């Protein structure tokens, strides 16, 4: 969106003052002055500006896909990180064992 707006504004301004950007290499190198406005640059710049305005309005809508918050994920089976069998075995090992007293 920002690139379309910035590029469109750049093309409209340079086209309206007569600075040709068709042979540019680099940002300010290779540009040539023309005798008047360059209508192809102005039309292309207006197209980019309209595209940028469309995108900015579309992205600002609350129902747009980019504005929606993703649904909360439900993570299942999260606990101690053990399987049911490992948890049962740990419970058995944690229970106090009954010691057998021998008659000595």
VOLO-985710 format. One record per residue: residue in three letters; x, y, z of N, C-alpha, C, CB in turn. Coordinates in steps of 0.02 Angstrom, whole numbers, padded with zeros to 5 digits, always signed. Glycine has a CB too. Layout:
N
ALAXYZXYZXYZXYZ
...
This chain:
104
UNK+00041-00059+00000+00000+00000+00000+00044+00063+00000-00047-00001+00060
UNK+00092+00064+00046+00135+00124+00050+00177+00132-00013+00182+00119+00111
UNK+00200+00077-00041+00241+00081-00102+00200+00108-00160+00269+00013-00120
UNK+00137+00088-00165+00095+00113-00220+00082+00188-00211+00028+00074-00222
UNK+00069+00209-00149+00058+00281-00137+00121+00322-00150+00034+00291-00065
UNK+00178+00298-00125+00240+00336-00133+00262+00337-00207+00296+00305-00090
UNK+00257+00279-00240+00276+00277-00311+00229+00318-00354+00276+00206-00335
UNK+00165+00317-00338+00117+00357-00376+00129+00431-00367+00047+00340-00355
UNK+00142+00452-00306+00155+00523-00293+00219+00544-00329+00161+00536-00217
UNK+00270+00501-00327+00334+00517-00361+00323+00526-00436+00386+00461-00348
UNK+00285+00480-00466+00274+00484-00538+00231+00544-00557+00241+00420-00563
UNK+00181+00560-00516+00138+00618-00532+00178+00682-00527+00077+00620-00485
UNK+00218+00689-00475+00257+00750-00466+00309+00758-00521+00290+00751-00397
UNK+00348+00705-00533+00400+00710-00584+00371+00718-00654+00445+00648-00582
UNK+00314+00686-00668+00282+00694-00733+00254+00763-00743+00228+00644-00742
UNK+00227+00793-00690+00197+00859-00697+00249+00914-00703+00152+00874-00638
UNK+00309+00905-00675+00361+00956-00683+00405+00943-00744+00405+00959-00621
UNK+00393+00886-00779+00429+00873-00841+00495+00837-00833+00440+00935-00876
UNK+00504+00799-00781+00566+00762-00771+00555+00690-00788+00592+00769-00698
UNK+00586+00666-00842+00576+00599-00868+00615+00549-00826+00596+00594-00942
UNK+00581+00498-00802+00614+00447-00762+00620+00382-00801+00575+00434-00697
UNK+00609+00384-00866+00610+00323-00906+00680+00294-00915+00580+00336-00975
UNK+00732+00335-00911+00801+00310-00919+00841+00316-00856+00835+00347-00975
UNK+00807+00316-00799+00844+00324-00736+00879+00259-00716+00796+00346-00679
UNK+00937+00266-00688+00973+00211-00655+00999+00240-00589+01032+00182-00701
UNK+00973+00215-00535+00985+00247-00471+00927+00294-00457+01053+00285-00471
UNK+00931+00331-00403+00874+00373-00385+00873+00438-00423+00874+00386-00311
UNK+00929+00472-00430+00930+00536-00465+00976+00535-00526+00952+00591-00418
UNK+01002+00479-00545+01048+00476-00601+01012+00455-00664+01105+00426-00586
UNK+01022+00492-00717+00995+00474-00782+00929+00506-00798+00988+00401-00786
UNK+00899+00544-00753+00837+00578-00768+00848+00635-00816+00804+00603-00704
UNK+00802+00647-00861+00809+00700-00911+00749+00747-00907+00815+00670-00983
UNK+00761+00809-00919+00707+00859-00920+00674+00858-00988+00734+00929-00904
UNK+00609+00862-00989+00571+00865-01051+00543+00936-01058+00513+00812-01052
UNK+00515+00950-01116+00490+01017-01129+00426+01034-01092+00479+01025-01202
UNK+00389+00986-01070+00326+00998-01035+00307+00937-00993+00270+01013-01086
UNK+00245+00935-00973+00224+00878-00932+00228+00812-00970+00152+00889-00907
UNK+00244+00760-00935+00249+00693-00965+00185+00656-00945+00314+00654-00942
UNK+00139+00652-00992+00072+00626-00976+00071+00552-00960+00025+00640-01033
UNK+00116+00514-00990+00117+00442-00973+00137+00432-00900+00166+00404-01020
UNK+00184+00471-00876+00204+00466-00805+00147+00488-00759+00266+00508-00792
UNK+00113+00540-00779+00058+00566-00738+00002+00514-00734+00032+00632-00766
UNK-00016+00484-00790-00069+00434-00791-00049+00372-00751-00087+00414-00863
UNK+00013+00350-00760+00036+00292-00722+00039+00307-00647+00106+00270-00747
UNK+00061+00367-00630+00063+00387-00560-00006+00392-00530+00098+00454-00553
UNK-00055+00418-00567-00124+00420-00543-00152+00350-00533-00168+00460-00591
UNK-00134+00304-00578-00155+00235-00569-00128+00205-00505-00133+00193-00629
UNK-00064+00217-00491-00035+00192-00429-00066+00225-00368+00041+00203-00428
UNK-00080+00290-00373-00113+00324-00316-00182+00295-00303-00119+00399-00330
UNK-00220+00283-00356-00287+00253-00347-00282+00183-00318-00324+00250-00414
UNK-00233+00144-00340-00223+00078-00312-00205+00082-00238-00168+00041-00351
UNK-00162+00128-00220-00142+00136-00150-00200+00159-00107-00086+00186-00144
UNK-00243+00203-00133-00302+00225-00095-00351+00167-00087-00336+00284-00130
UNK-00360+00127-00140-00404+00069-00135-00379+00020-00083-00410+00034-00203
UNK-00314+00005-00085-00286-00042-00036-00292-00014+00035-00213-00057-00052
UNK-00280+00050+00044-00283+00078+00112-00354+00076+00139-00257+00150+00113
UNK-00403+00089+00097-00472+00085+00120-00494+00013+00131-00519+00118+00071
UNK-00471-00032+00088-00489-00103+00095-00458-00133+00158-00467-00142+00033
UNK-00397-00114+00172-00364-00142+00232-00390-00111+00296-00289-00131+00227
UNK-00422-00053+00292-00448-00020+00352-00517-00048+00372-00454+00054+00340
UNK-00550-00085+00327-00615-00114+00344-00608-00167+00397-00648-00144+00281
UNK-00655-00169+00444-00649-00219+00498-00660-00290+00473-00698-00203+00553
UNK-00693-00300+00417-00706-00367+00392-00653-00392+00343-00773-00370+00359
UNK-00602-00352+00331-00551-00374+00283-00510-00431+00314-00504-00315+00263
UNK-00484-00476+00273-00446-00533+00299-00385-00513+00340-00424-00576+00242
UNK-00355-00456+00324-00296-00437+00362-00314-00406+00430-00254-00388+00323
UNK-00376-00383+00437-00396-00351+00500-00425-00401+00550-00446-00296+00486
UNK-00444-00460+00525-00473-00510+00570-00419-00540+00614-00508-00565+00530
UNK-00437-00552+00676-00391-00587+00720-00400-00662+00709-00403-00568+00794
UNK-00347-00698+00709-00353-00770+00699-00389-00802+00757-00284-00802+00689
UNK-00425-00856+00744-00460-00889+00800-00410-00917+00850-00506-00945+00773
UNK-00432-00918+00912-00388-00943+00965-00378-01018+00955-00417-00928+01035
UNK-00318-01040+00961-00304-01111+00954-00319-01147+01019-00232-01123+00932
UNK-00350-01204+01013-00364-01244+01072-00312-01300+01072-00437-01273+01071
UNK-00270-01300+01120-00218-01350+01125-00243-01404+01172-00150-01319+01150
UNK-00247-01464+01146-00273-01520+01185-00216-01562+01213-00320-01563+01142
UNK-00233-01598+01265-00187-01646+01295-00122-01614+01319-00172-01701+01247
UNK-00128-01556+01347-00068-01524+01374-00074-01527+01449-00061-01450+01348
UNK-00025-01553+01480-00025-01559+01553+00046-01569+01574-00070-01617+01577
UNK+00058-01627+01600+00126-01642+01624+00172-01662+01567+00124-01696+01676
UNK+00144-01671+01509+00185-01690+01452+00199-01764+01449+00250-01653+01454
UNK+00160-01803+01484+00171-01875+01486+00109-01911+01460+00187-01899+01558
UNK+00119-01971+01439+00063-02011+01417+00024-02036+01477+00087-02071+01374
UNK-00034-02063+01465-00077-02087+01519-00042-02143+01557-00145-02111+01492
UNK-00011-02188+01522+00023-02245+01555+00081-02221+01598+00048-02295+01502
UNK+00119-02172+01574+00175-02146+01613+00149-02111+01675+00219-02099+01572
UNK+00093-02076+01669+00064-02042+01727+00040-02093+01779+00006-01996+01705
UNK+00010-02148+01755-00014-02200+01801+00045-02233+01837-00055-02253+01764
UNK+00098-02245+01802+00156-02276+01833+00187-02229+01884+00209-02295+01780
UNK+00188-02165+01870+00215-02117+01918+00171-02114+01980+00222-02048+01886
UNK+00105-02118+01972+00060-02118+02029+00074-02179+02073-00013-02117+02007
UNK+00084-02237+02042+00099-02298+02081+00164-02292+02119+00101-02358+02035
UNK+00213-02260+02088+00278-02254+02121+00276-02202+02176+00332-02237+02071
UNK+00231-02154+02173+00225-02103+02224+00184-02125+02284+00195-02040+02195
UNK+00144-02177+02276+00103-02201+02331+00149-02235+02382+00048-02249+02307
UNK+00134-02223+02446+00176-02257+02497+00165-02333+02493+00160-02231+02568
UNK+00218-02367+02489+00212-02440+02484+00206-02470+02554+00273-02470+02446
UNK+00168-02524+02557+00160-02558+02621+00219-02605+02629+00092-02596+02626
UNK+00255-02593+02679+00313-02635+02690+00291-02697+02728+00370-02598+02728
UNK+00319-02750+02711+00304-02814+02744+00354-02822+02801+00307-02875+02693
UNK+00325-02827+02861+00371-02837+02919+00382-02912+02929+00341-02804+02984
UNK+00441-02925+02931+00458-02995+02943+00465-03008+03018+00523-03014+02907
UNK+00451-03067+03038+00461-03086+03108+00533-03106+03117+00413-03143+03130
UNK+00570-03064+03147+00638-03083+03160+00653-03086+03232+00684-03037+03127
